[in-house]
Structures are given as C-alpha cells and as structure tokens.
Amino acid sequence: MELIIKLFAKYRELYGGEIKITIDKNEITLKELLNILNKNSINIKDDFYQGKAIISINCDVVDSDDVVVKASDEIVIYPPVSGG
C-alpha cells in the first residue's frame, strides 16, 4: 500500500509538503509508521512522544501509537499551535 503523509509548518520546511511511503502490508500501526519514517531520516517520532508533534488521521487527532493506519487514511503532521 502507499501512504501519503501531509506535513505542515516546521515539518514542511524540513521534509517538504508530502511524504509518500510504500509498504508491503494493508495496514500498520502508527508506531510502525513512525519507525519507518525515523529509519528514512524523518525525525518526527521523538517529537510525537514528547508532545511536540500532532498527528491526525482522517481529521481525528491521535494520542496513541497503537492506532491502525490504512492506505485510504489521510495522515497529517504538524506542531502544536501557539501564539500570543
């Protein structure tokens, strides 16, 4: 399956607007996806576990890495919103 991950803010600046990954499975956990990204020098994993990256799947923010990701899912990664 092919996953398309959309990136915003600092992640877009570091890695571009989209990441396409081809995987030999029909579904994987978010933990597996973060490990694949990390192996490809896309260092979002630590930010997610430290609360410095927000990941949404199909417009739902996830806070656990055991969520299952499928090919049709919309995956978006962005930093927490801040301002004054």
C-alpha positions in Angstrom: 0.0 0.0 0.0 1.0 3.6 -0.5 0.7 6.1 2.3 0.7 9.9 1.7 1.6 12.0 4.8 0.9 15.7 4.6 3.3 18.0 6.6 2.8 21.5 7.8 4.8 24.3 9.5 8.3 23.3 10.5 7.9 19.7 9.2 7.1 21.1 5.8 10.2 23.3 5.9 12.4 20.3 6.9 10.9 17.5 4.8 8.7 19.0 2.1 4.9 19.2 1.9 4.3 15.4 1.4 5.9 12.2 2.1 5.0 9.1 0.1 5.8 5.7 1.6 5.2 2.3 0.0 4.6 -0.6 2.5 4.1 -4.3 1.8 1.2 -4.5 4.3 -2.5 -3.5 4.0 -2.4 -1.7 7.4 0.2 -0.8 10.0 0.2 0.8 13.4 1.2 4.4 13.9 4.2 3.1 15.9 5.3 1.1 12.9 4.9 4.2 10.6 6.9 6.4 13.0 9.7 3.8 13.0 9.7 3.7 9.2 9.8 7.5 9.0 12.6 7.5 11.5 14.7 5.0 9.5 14.3 7.3 6.5 15.8 10.3 8.4 12.4 11.8 9.0 12.6 12.5 12.7 9.1 13.0 13.9 8.9 10.1 16.3 10.6 11.8 19.3 8.5 14.9 18.8 5.3 12.9 18.8 6.2 11.1 22.1 7.3 14.4 23.7 4.0 16.1 22.7 5.8 18.4 20.2 4.1 16.9 17.1 0.4 16.5 16.5 -0.7 13.7 14.2 -4.2 13.5 12.8 -5.7 10.6 10.9 -8.9 11.3 9.0 -9.2 14.7 10.9 -9.0 13.0 14.3 -6.0 13.9 16.5 -4.4 10.7 17.8 -2.5 10.4 21.1 -1.6 6.7 21.0 0.8 4.9 18.7 -1.4 1.7 18.5 -3.8 3.3 16.1 -4.1 1.4 12.8 -3.3 3.2 9.6 -4.7 2.1 6.2 -4.0 3.2 2.6 -7.1 5.3 2.4 -6.4 7.3 5.6 -5.5 11.0 5.5 -2.4 11.5 7.7 -1.4 15.0 8.7 1.5 16.0 10.9 2.0 19.5 12.4 3.5 21.1 15.5 1.2 22.4 18.3 -0.3 25.7 17.6 1.0 28.6 19.8 0.9 32.3 19.7 0.1 35.3 21.7 
